[in-house]
Amino acid sequence: MTLSRLDAGNSTLVVDCSDERLSLSYLGQRLPDALDLEEISFLTNAPTAHGELDCEFRPDGFPTQDGHSQAQAALQARRNGKALLTSLSVARCTSSDGALEIYLADVQAGVEVRIVIRATSSGVFCSESTIFNSDPDDDLDVDWLASVHLPLPSSHCEVERYGGFWANELLRERIPLGHFALDIGNTRGRSSHQSFPTLICGDAGFSDQGKNVLLTTLEWSGNHKLRIEPAPAGGHSLQAGVALQAGELTLSPGETWQSPAALFALSESGINGLREQFRCYWLERKRLRSAPLRPVHFNSWESSYFDHDAKSSCELIDAAQALGAERFVLDDGWMQDRVGIGCGLGDWIPCPRRYPGGLGPVAAHARGRGLSFGLWVEPEMLTLDSTVAQEHSDWIIGAQSYAPVSGRGQYLLNLCLPEVREHILDCLDRLIADCNPDYLKWDMNRDYAQLGFGGPASPAAMTQAWYGLLTEVRTRHPDITIESCAAGGARSDAGALARSDRIWTSDSMDPLQRFTIMKHASSVFPPALLGTHVGASPSSTSGASLPLSTRCIVALLGHMGLELNPQELGDEERTTLERWTTFYKSERDSLAGSAFHYLDETEPGLESLLVYNREDSRGLLFLLRSAYPRAAQPPLVKLPECLMDTDLNLQLLNPEDADFVQRSVDWHRGAPLRVSGDSLHFAGLRAPFLRLGHCALIQLTSNSHLAKPEPGLQTH
């Protein structure tokens, strides 16, 4: 079999293995079932240009260094200290159950590679590579193994990447593709705040709502590299994989290593199409057939930081319950000697002075108030004052003959040591037996340093060891929900989500920043699995003072939580919080099943998003004023095609946030309005006038589900 196709959703991938060379001859819109695939190869083969080697140019599927392709080799390796030349030929290609398996071999070099590409009904493809050292005598040092190599569609000429820093993650950067290679990557140990392991390529001017795009993301929580370069056969190609240190990965004779998966998907309807494919992919993969359980959180961190005890925590639980919380999460500061940053990490014993009965009584108090109980942990860390550091200094990561480097006054445990992993698991087992939490917030507040370099642990092995810990915790305690947090969003990646239930994308709860973070994160993750909390004003990170209603409405976009001090709230603020937590509870199942349609900019500084559930013809339109208006009249906002052929009722739920006008229209004052989806699509609706930092929430229901105005929110 020389030509094979793989269909995922509305996309098709075609592999050509003729002449024992692996080519990817087509990646694009789904092909007709009866199409003759050989025609594609005949029509798309490229000529050999002047100045090139005498070889046939094809869209490479796994380029090597044998001269048949000038692309970056998908495998770079050394044997006996010297670069290894490989010429991998197709040994066989099999197709079954929505997957292609391609086996490549170079007998002379003693190397074999197995590539598996799987298709899903959501439209997402999954690719991974496994290398085998088939030489009977010598070790193989692997410097690079691409999880995927993709020739990009020929029309793609721009790429979008995301990076940032603590409390301001996922900033977008758009770059034109040209004659030079583009590398993004990270060697900080975590996937990092600075480099989200994802690239979106597309046609010129691609947007949320339009044009052809392809997204590739690496299912990995550590050092990574994604590379785009001009392809010898024309256009550009992309590779993604683990960024390995020199000498980090050595395979003994007969040994194998499997790369993490790379996920990729195509859309003809812009980034929104990708969002829907990945939302469906994760919900199916994690077997969340119905809406996932998402109780309203109350996290203690910004209420009390390190200053709390059993009495104050129980009082905080009472206040959280009154505000509508359903799960209380006791954050950092409950451990013995943990009175601030840089101390008290590693032993995981509740402070006997502040929590004399352990954490069990606090958890019991929460459950008695109808709340479940969650707990913050940071098991990969320790501080030098801990018993474990004093008794097992050899467990601390550091380069030989160099002093270990701290971050926030804390140090890394060597997860590659079995005794360290067992220590962590024993501590967690003891805690779980003490307070029986149903949720763990697993934090990791610093980058790696001095890891590898011939030492006892390597960056890739540490990431795999973390995965192993999560897997073992879930095996021992299958009912516990785990959130991946790393100083905010430094582990917001597909590898973390594959092994956890919730992602904390940022420590910033500023709603203007959070709206943007959620927008960009939702291209890969289901919003329902992303934590979004209502924070204090002014924001503890940005310093911005923004309306409580805006903070609440933006928190509806994901898994809602509260993270502020109830003692600082007035009666009106308490009423506002109770109102929006109640609203979230009524809408969360519908939101989890909804597609997120971010609308292309109609006016700079007015963000717009339609969250629409096609099954129950129910939606919410979010309009957020993120910059000062540039015109006296708000713009017309045209809604997506998904609303066409529907009969809807429209209602502004918070008219009090849009009343700064001399005279308003009826529906801007909260009056329900019956309207057709066709009118909303073709003519649009006039956005309410919003001041900077204010947000309007407009509910759309089918005509048989007329929304009733809430008391006090009808008209002025």
C-alpha positions in Angstrom: 0.0 0.0 0.0 1.7 3.2 -1.2 -1.1 5.7 -0.7 -3.2 5.9 2.4 -5.7 8.4 3.7 -6.8 9.3 7.2 -10.1 11.3 7.7 -10.7 13.3 10.9 -13.9 15.3 11.0 -13.9 17.5 7.9 -10.2 17.0 7.1 -8.1 14.5 5.2 -4.4 13.6 5.4 -2.9 11.5 2.6 0.4 9.7 3.0 2.5 8.5 0.0 5.0 5.7 0.7 6.0 5.0 -3.0 9.7 4.3 -3.6 10.0 3.6 0.1 10.0 7.3 0.9 7.5 8.9 3.2 5.7 11.9 1.8 2.6 13.7 3.1 1.0 14.6 -0.2 -2.2 16.2 1.1 -3.5 17.9 4.2 -6.6 19.9 3.9 -10.4 19.8 3.4 -12.0 16.3 3.5 -11.7 14.6 0.1 -14.5 12.7 -1.6 -14.4 9.0 -0.7 -14.1 7.9 -4.3 -11.2 10.2 -5.2 -8.2 8.6 -6.9 -5.4 9.5 -4.5 -2.7 8.9 -7.1 -3.9 12.0 -8.9 -2.9 14.1 -6.0 0.7 13.0 -6.2 0.8 13.5 -10.0 -0.6 16.9 -9.7 1.4 18.2 -6.7 4.9 16.9 -7.3 7.5 19.7 -7.5 10.2 20.2 -10.1 13.9 20.4 -9.2 15.0 24.0 -9.2 18.4 25.2 -10.4 20.9 25.1 -7.6 19.4 22.1 -5.9 20.6 18.5 -5.6 19.5 16.0 -8.2 16.6 14.5 -6.3 12.8 14.5 -6.6 11.1 17.0 -4.4 8.1 15.8 -2.4 6.3 17.1 0.6 8.3 15.3 3.3 6.7 13.2 5.9 9.9 12.6 7.9 12.9 14.2 6.4 16.4 12.7 7.0 19.9 13.9 6.4 20.6 11.6 3.4 20.4 14.4 0.8 16.9 13.7 -0.5 15.6 16.7 1.5 17.2 19.9 2.6 14.6 20.3 5.4 15.6 20.1 9.0 15.9 16.4 9.7 13.1 15.0 11.9 15.7 12.8 13.6 19.1 14.1 14.7 21.3 11.6 16.5 24.9 10.7 17.3 26.8 7.5 17.7 30.2 7.3 19.4 30.2 11.1 19.6 29.8 11.7 15.9 26.7 12.9 14.0 24.9 9.9 12.5 23.8 9.9 8.9 20.4 8.3 8.5 18.4 7.3 5.4 15.1 6.0 6.7 13.1 4.0 4.2 9.5 2.9 4.6 9.5 -0.7 5.8 5.7 -0.9 6.0 2.6 1.2 6.4 -0.6 -0.1 7.9 -4.0 1.4 8.3 -6.7 0.4 10.8 -9.3 1.8 13.2 -8.7 5.4 12.3 -4.9 5.3 12.5 -1.9 5.0 10.2 1.3 3.3 11.4 4.4 3.9 9.4 7.6 2.0 10.1 10.9 3.5 8.9 14.2 1.7 9.1 17.9 2.3 8.3 19.7 -1.1 8.7 23.1 0.4 8.1 22.6 3.2 10.8 20.9 0.8 13.2 17.9 3.0 13.6 14.1 2.4 13.3 11.3 4.8 13.7 7.6 4.1 14.2 5.2 7.0 13.4 1.5 6.7 14.5 -1.1 9.2 13.3 -4.6 8.9 14.7 -7.7 10.6 13.6 -10.7 11.6 15.8 -14.2 12.4 15.0 -13.7 15.9 16.3 -11.3 16.7 13.5 -8.1 16.6 15.6 -5.2 14.5 14.5 -2.7 13.0 16.9 0.9 12.1 15.9 3.7 10.6 17.8 7.1 9.0 17.0 9.0 6.2 18.6 12.7 5.6 18.0 14.4 2.2 18.4 18.2 1.6 18.6 18.5 -1.5 16.5 22.3 -1.5 16.6 23.4 -4.6 18.7 26.6 -3.0 20.1 26.6 0.8 20.4 24.5 3.4 22.2 22.5 6.0 20.3 22.4 9.6 21.5 19.2 11.3 20.3 19.4 15.1 20.0 16.0 15.7 18.2 13.0 13.6 17.4 10.1 15.4 15.9 6.7 14.3 17.2 5.3 15.5 13.9 6.5 16.9 10.6 3.8 18.7 8.6 4.1 20.4 5.2 1.8 23.4 5.6 -1.0 24.1 3.1 0.5 26.2 0.3 -1.7 29.3 1.0 -0.5 29.6 4.6 1.7 32.7 4.9 1.2 33.9 8.5 1.7 32.3 11.9 0.4 33.3 15.4 2.3 32.4 18.5 1.7 33.1 22.2 3.9 34.0 25.1 4.1 36.3 28.0 5.1 36.4 31.7 3.7 35.8 35.1 0.2 37.1 35.5 0.1 38.2 31.8 0.2 34.9 29.9 -0.8 34.1 26.3 0.0 37.4 24.7 -0.5 37.1 20.9 2.1 37.8 18.2 1.4 37.5 14.5 4.4 37.0 12.1 4.5 36.7 8.3 6.2 33.6 6.9 9.0 34.2 4.5 12.4 33.0 3.5 13.7 32.4 7.0 13.0 29.7 9.6 11.1 30.5 12.8 11.8 28.8 16.1 9.8 29.0 19.3 10.8 27.1 22.3 11.5 26.9 26.0 14.2 25.5 28.2 12.9 26.5 31.6 11.7 23.0 32.5 8.0 23.8 32.6 6.1 24.6 29.4 6.5 28.1 30.9 4.7 31.5 31.0 7.0 32.6 28.1 6.2 30.0 25.5 2.8 28.3 24.9 3.7 25.1 22.9 1.3 26.0 20.1 1.4 27.6 16.7 -1.5 28.6 14.5 -0.7 29.0 10.8 -3.1 30.3 8.2 -3.9 32.3 5.1 -3.2 36.0 5.0 -5.3 37.9 7.5 -6.8 34.8 9.1 -9.0 35.7 12.1 -11.3 34.2 14.7 -14.2 33.9 12.2 -12.5 33.5 8.8 -10.0 31.8 6.5 -8.0 28.6 6.5 -5.9 27.8 9.6 -3.9 24.9 11.1 -3.1 24.6 14.7 -0.4 22.4 16.1 0.2 21.9 19.9 2.6 19.7 21.7 1.2 17.4 24.5 4.1 18.2 26.7 4.7 20.1 29.9 8.5 20.7 29.6 11.2 21.9 27.3 9.9 22.1 23.8 10.6 23.4 20.3 8.3 24.2 17.4 9.9 25.2 14.1 8.6 26.5 10.8 10.9 26.7 7.8 10.7 27.1 4.0 10.0 23.6 2.5 12.2 22.3 -0.4 9.0 21.4 -2.2 7.5 24.8 -1.8 5.6 26.6 1.0 6.6 25.9 4.5 6.9 22.9 6.9 6.5 22.6 10.6 8.0 20.3 13.2 7.3 20.0 16.9 9.0 18.0 19.6 10.9 17.9 22.9 13.9 20.3 23.2 16.6 17.9 24.4 20.0 18.8 25.9 23.0 17.4 24.3 23.5 13.9 25.8 20.1 14.0 27.6 18.7 11.0 25.8 20.9 8.0 25.2 19.4 4.7 24.1 21.2 1.5 24.8 21.1 -1.3 22.2 17.5 -2.5 21.9 16.1 0.5 23.8 13.2 2.7 22.6 11.9 6.2 23.4 8.5 7.6 22.5 8.0 11.3 21.8 5.0 13.1 23.3 2.1 13.4 21.0 1.5 16.4 18.8 -2.1 17.4 18.2 -3.1 19.3 15.0 -6.3 20.3 13.3 -7.4 22.4 10.4 -10.3 24.8 10.0 -11.8 26.6 7.1 -13.7 29.0 9.4 -10.9 30.6 11.3 -9.7 30.0 14.9 -13.3 29.5 16.1 -13.5 26.3 14.0 -10.3 25.1 15.8 -11.9 26.0 19.2 -14.9 23.8 18.5 -12.8 20.9 17.3 -10.5 20.9 20.3 -13.4 21.4 22.8 -15.1 18.3 21.4 -11.8 16.4 21.3 -11.0 16.9 25.0 -14.6 16.3 26.2 -14.6 13.0 24.2 -11.1 12.0 25.2 -11.8 12.6 28.9 -15.1 10.8 28.6 -17.1 13.8 29.7 -20.2 12.8 27.8 -22.4 15.1 29.9 -21.4 18.4 31.4 -18.4 18.0 33.7 -19.0 18.7 37.4 -17.9 22.3 38.1 -18.8 23.4 41.5 -18.3 27.1 42.3 -14.9 27.4 44.0 -13.9 29.6 46.9 -10.1 29.8 47.1 -8.7 31.1 50.4 -5.5 32.6 48.9 -6.4 36.2 48.4 -8.6 36.3 51.5 -5.9 35.4 54.0 -2.6 34.5 52.2 -0.4 32.8 54.9 -2.4 34.2 57.8 -5.0 31.6 58.7 -5.9 28.9 61.2 -8.6 26.4 61.8 -11.0 29.0 63.3 -10.5 31.6 60.6 -10.8 29.0 57.9 -14.1 27.8 59.3 -15.4 31.3 59.4 -14.2 31.8 55.8 -16.1 28.7 54.8 -19.3 30.2 56.3 -18.8 33.4 54.4 -18.0 31.5 51.2 -21.2 29.4 51.5 -23.3 32.6 51.9 -21.9 33.9 48.6 -22.9 30.8 46.7 -19.7 28.7 46.8 -19.9 25.0 46.5 -16.2 24.0 47.1 -13.8 25.5 49.6 -10.1 25.3 48.6 -7.6 25.8 51.4 -4.6 27.3 49.7 -1.0 27.8 50.8 -0.1 28.4 54.4 -1.6 25.5 56.3 1.7 23.6 56.8 4.0 23.5 59.8 6.4 26.5 59.8 4.8 27.9 56.6 4.5 31.5 57.6 5.6 33.0 54.2 7.6 32.4 51.1 10.8 30.5 51.5 10.0 28.3 54.5 7.9 25.3 55.5 7.8 23.3 52.3 8.5 19.6 52.0 7.1 17.8 55.0 3.4 18.4 54.3 2.3 18.3 58.0 -0.5 20.6 59.1 0.7 23.2 61.5 0.0 21.8 65.0 -0.4 25.3 66.5 -2.8 26.7 63.9 -4.5 23.4 62.9 -4.2 21.3 66.1 -6.7 18.7 64.9 -5.2 18.5 61.5 -7.2 19.5 58.4 -10.0 17.0 59.0 -12.1 19.3 61.2 -11.9 22.1 58.7 -12.9 19.7 55.9 -15.8 18.4 58.0 -17.0 21.9 58.7 -17.0 22.6 54.9 -19.0 19.4 54.2 -21.4 20.3 57.1 -22.1 23.6 55.3 -22.8 21.7 52.0 -19.4 22.5 50.4 -16.8 20.0 49.2 -13.2 20.5 50.3 -10.1 21.1 48.3 -6.5 21.5 49.2 -3.4 23.3 47.7 -0.2 21.3 47.5 3.2 21.8 45.9 4.8 18.4 46.2 7.7 18.8 43.9 9.3 21.5 46.1 11.0 21.9 49.5 12.7 24.6 51.5 15.9 24.1 53.4 14.3 24.3 56.8 12.2 21.2 56.2 13.0 17.9 57.8 13.2 16.2 54.4 15.8 18.7 53.2 17.9 18.2 56.4 17.7 14.4 56.2 17.9 13.9 52.5 20.0 16.7 51.0 20.9 14.4 48.2 17.3 14.6 47.0 17.7 18.3 46.0 18.4 19.1 42.4 21.8 20.8 41.9 24.8 20.6 39.6 27.8 18.9 41.0 30.3 21.3 42.6 27.8 24.2 42.2 25.5 25.6 44.8 21.8 24.8 44.1 19.7 27.7 42.7 16.5 28.6 44.5 13.3 30.2 43.3 11.0 31.9 45.8 13.4 30.5 48.4 12.5 26.9 47.4 14.3 24.0 45.7 13.5 21.2 43.4 13.2 17.6 44.5 14.7 15.0 42.1 11.6 13.2 40.9 13.7 10.8 39.0 14.6 9.0 42.3 12.1 6.3 43.2 12.4 7.2 46.9 11.5 10.8 46.2 8.4 9.8 44.4 7.4 7.4 47.2 8.0 10.2 49.7 5.6 12.5 47.8 3.0 9.8 47.4 3.2 8.9 51.1 2.7 12.6 52.1 -0.3 12.9 49.8 -1.8 9.6 51.0 -1.5 10.9 54.6 -3.1 14.2 53.8 -5.9 12.6 51.9 -6.6 10.2 54.8 -6.6 13.2 57.2 -9.1 15.4 55.4 -10.5 13.4 52.4 -10.4 16.2 49.9 -12.2 15.8 46.6 -9.8 18.3 44.8 -6.1 19.0 44.8 -4.6 22.3 43.4 -1.2 21.0 42.4 1.1 24.0 42.1 4.7 24.4 40.9 6.0 27.9 41.5 9.5 28.0 40.0 11.5 27.1 36.8 14.0 24.3 36.7 17.7 25.1 37.0 20.9 23.1 36.9 18.9 20.1 35.7 20.6 17.7 33.4 24.2 18.4 32.3 25.1 14.8 33.0 23.6 14.9 36.5 21.2 12.4 38.0 18.1 13.9 36.5 17.2 15.3 33.1 14.5 17.8 32.1 12.5 15.3 30.0 12.8 12.6 32.7 11.5 15.1 35.3 8.5 15.9 33.2 7.8 12.2 32.7 8.2 11.6 36.4 5.6 14.3 37.2 3.2 12.6 34.8 3.9 9.3 36.6 3.1 10.9 40.0 -0.3 12.3 38.7 -1.1 8.9 37.2 -0.4 7.2 40.5 -2.3 9.6 42.6 -5.3 9.1 40.3 -4.9 5.3 40.6 -4.8 5.4 44.4 -7.5 8.1 44.7 -9.7 7.9 41.5 -12.4 10.3 42.9 -10.0 13.3 43.4 -10.1 16.1 40.9 -6.6 17.6 40.1 -5.9 21.1 38.9 -2.6 21.9 37.1 -1.2 25.2 38.4 2.3 26.5 38.1 2.6 30.1 39.4 -0.5 30.6 37.3 -0.2 29.4 33.7 3.4 28.0 33.5 1.9 24.5 32.9 -1.0 25.4 30.7 -0.4 22.8 28.0 -2.0 19.7 26.5 0.2 17.4 28.4 -1.0 18.8 31.7 -4.7 18.6 30.7 -4.3 15.0 29.6 -3.5 14.1 33.2 -5.5 16.6 35.2 -9.1 17.9 35.3 -8.7 21.6 35.4 -6.1 24.2 34.2 -5.3 27.4 36.0 -4.2 29.6 33.2 -3.0 32.7 35.1 -2.7 34.3 38.6 -4.2 37.4 37.1 -7.9 37.8 37.9 -8.1 41.2 36.2 -11.1 40.6 33.9 -9.6 42.5 31.0 -6.5 40.3 31.0 -8.5 37.2 31.8 -10.8 37.7 28.9 -7.8 37.7 26.5 -6.1 34.8 28.3 -9.3 32.7 28.0 -9.7 33.7 24.4 -6.3 32.4 23.4 -6.3 29.4 25.7 -9.7 28.2 24.3 -8.1 27.6 20.9 -6.7 24.4 22.5 -8.6 23.8 25.8 -12.4 23.5 26.6 -13.3 26.7 28.5 -15.3 24.5 31.0 -12.0 23.0 32.2 -10.2 26.4 32.7 -10.4 28.0 36.2 -11.7 31.6 36.1 -12.1 33.4 39.5 -13.7 36.6 40.6 -10.9 38.6 42.2 -10.7 41.7 44.3 -10.6 45.3 43.2 -8.1 46.7 42.8 -6.5 43.6 41.2 -3.7 42.1 43.3 -1.6 41.7 40.1 -2.5 44.5 37.7 -3.7 47.0 40.2 -6.8 47.8 38.0 -10.1 48.7 39.7 -12.9 47.3 37.7 -16.6 46.8 38.4 -17.6 43.7 40.3 -20.2 42.8 37.6 -17.5 42.7 35.0 -15.4 40.5 37.1 -18.3 38.1 37.7 -19.4 38.1 34.0 -15.9 37.3 32.7 -15.7 34.4 35.3 -18.7 32.8 33.6 -16.4 32.0 30.7 -14.8 29.0 32.4 -15.0 27.1 35.7 -16.2 29.9 38.0 -14.6 30.6 41.4 -14.3 33.4 44.0 -11.0 34.6 45.4 -11.4 37.7 47.5 -11.9 38.7 51.1 -15.6 38.5 52.1 -14.9 40.9 55.1 -14.2 43.7 52.6 -17.5 43.3 50.8 -20.5 45.6 51.3 -24.1 44.4 51.1 -24.5 45.4 47.5 -21.4 43.6 46.5 -22.6 40.4 48.3 -25.9 40.6 46.5 -24.0 41.0 43.2 -21.9 37.9 43.9 -24.8 35.8 45.0 -26.7 36.8 41.9 -23.9 35.8 39.5 -23.0 32.6 41.2 -26.7 31.6 41.0 -26.7 32.5 37.4 -23.6 30.4 36.7 -25.2 27.4 38.4 -28.2 27.7 36.1 -26.1 28.0 33.0 -23.0 26.0 33.5 -24.3 22.8 31.8 -25.3 24.7 28.8 -22.0 26.6 28.7 -20.0 23.4 28.9 -21.9 22.2 25.7 -21.6 25.5 23.9 -19.4 26.6 21.0 -17.3 29.8 21.6 -17.6 32.2 18.7 -15.2 35.1 19.2 -16.2 37.9 16.8 -13.8 39.7 14.7 -13.2 43.2 15.9 -15.9 45.7 15.0 -14.3 48.5 16.9 -10.9 48.6 18.6 -11.4 48.0 22.3 -14.8 46.3 22.2 -14.4 42.6 22.7 -17.3 40.4 21.6 -18.0 36.7 22.1 -21.1 34.6 21.4 -21.3 31.4 23.5 -24.0 29.3 21.8 -25.4 25.9 22.5 -27.0 24.7 19.3 -28.8 21.8 21.0 -31.0 24.0 23.2 -30.8 27.2 21.1 -29.4 29.0 24.0 -26.6 31.6 24.0 -24.9 34.4 25.8 -23.3 37.4 24.1 -20.5 39.0 26.0 -19.5 42.6 25.1 -16.5 43.9 27.0 -15.2 47.5 26.7 -11.4 47.0 27.1 -10.3 50.4 25.8 -11.8 53.9 25.6 -14.5 54.3 22.9 -13.5 56.0 19.7 -16.9 57.1 18.7 -20.1 58.5 20.3 -22.2 55.6 19.0 -21.4 52.0 19.9 -20.9 49.8 16.8 -23.3 47.3 15.2 -22.3 43.8 16.2 -23.2 41.1 13.6 -23.6 37.6 15.0 -22.4 34.3 13.4 -24.3 32.1 11.0 -25.1 29.6 13.7 -28.0 31.7 14.7 -29.7 31.7 11.3 -33.1 30.1 10.9 -33.8 30.5 14.6 -36.5 32.5 16.5 -35.0 34.0 19.6 -35.7 36.1 22.6 -33.0 38.6 23.4 -32.4 40.3 26.8 -29.7 42.4 28.3 -29.2 41.0 31.8 -27.3 43.9 33.3 -28.7 47.1 32.0 -27.4 49.0 35.1 -23.9 48.7 33.5 -25.0 50.3 30.2 -27.0 53.3 31.4 -24.5 56.1 30.8 -26.5 57.7 28.0 -29.0 60.5 27.6 -31.6 58.3 26.1 -31.5 54.5 25.6 -33.4 52.0 23.5 -35.9 49.7 25.2 -33.9 46.5 25.1 -30.8 48.3 26.4 -33.0 48.9 29.5 -33.5 45.2 30.0 -36.8 44.7 28.1 -37.0 41.3 26.4 -37.0 41.5 22.6 -38.2 38.8 20.1 -35.9 38.7 17.1 -34.8 36.3 14.3 -31.4 34.9 14.1 -31.2 36.0 10.5 -31.6 39.7 11.5 -28.9 39.3 14.1 -26.6 37.8 11.5 -27.2 40.1 8.6 -28.1 43.4 10.3 -26.6 42.9 13.7 -27.5 44.6 16.9 -26.4 48.0 18.4 -24.1 47.4 21.3 -25.1 49.1 24.5 -22.9 52.0 25.5 -20.2 50.7 27.8 -17.7 52.7 29.8 -14.1 51.4 30.1 -14.0 48.1 32.0 -17.7 47.5 31.8 -19.2 44.4 30.3 -22.7 43.7 28.9 -24.2 40.2 29.0 -27.0 39.5 26.6 -29.0 36.3 26.8 -30.5 34.6 23.8 -33.1 31.9 24.2 -35.4 30.1 21.8 -38.8 31.6 21.6 -40.3 28.8 23.8 -37.9 29.7 26.6 -38.6 33.4 27.2 -36.1 34.8 29.7 -37.7 36.5 32.7 -36.1 39.8 33.8 -34.6 39.5 37.2 -36.0 41.6 40.0 -34.5 45.1 40.1 -33.0 44.7 36.6 -35.9 45.5 34.3 -35.9 49.2 33.4 -34.9 52.4 35.0 
